[in-house]
Amino acid sequence: MKVHHLNCATFRPPLVAGGLVAHCLLVETDQGLVLVDTGFGMNEMTNPKATIDPLSRKLLKPVLDINETAISQVERRGYTADDVRHVLLTHLDLDHAGGLRDFPKATVHVLDSELEAASDPRNVKERARYPKAQREGVTFRTYEAEGEDWFGFRAVRDVAGLPDDILLVPLVGHTRGHTGIAVKGDDGWMLHAGDAYFYRGEVETPPSTTFPLKLTARQTETIREQRLSNVERLRELKAGGEVEVFCAHDPVELARLA
Ligand SMILES: [Zn+2]
């Protein structure tokens, strides 16, 4: 399968040198186009105040460029919105689910615990991170966070309508139903780890971090112990050398793969 690495939103948070990206994947399969995460879509780029809360606008400082939306990038490749049949989401945070409404024919695959968190938020933090408008009219298909072994992780192999080389690899912690998405491309397996970590050094050996991104990870986490143990497991997976591991927001990882 041919896999394209896209940036579907750019952020300039005040303390983060080099900024952040929204690393998404566009996969060409026999079942049509598949997107992994959607960054910000047309709605966020043209009318940010409707879905992005004031605090997120202030902290993330998004660069609002419609050319970065997944739909613009799909169309520039000669496809239409309707060619995108499936979207897999690492989670439903507003900077990952923004483009859903741009793909009305797509089935959106998420963990059941994530859709539940978004539909029934437990606190102010969850209410802000999952703007309801982003999910209006969207067709979801949900999965339990369990499955068969995949490089020592439990993975959901039977994602409805998709080949078995696209898997959900639950990495709960950042949110209640956060998951990685594994894809076997022409060069082997890769794992989009979403917001399981924010800085590439976190999964390198020996690990390193930066203060602003360590703080970001803590401020946005839901279950700390699970988040930290997942970072350890991802570091081991990366060290094993068989899987290309990357997160959603690191611009250096994206530049290496794009
Ligand atoms: Zn994010």
Residues whose N, C-alpha, C, O or C-beta is under 5 A from the ligand:
A	BS01	ZN	D93 D95 D195
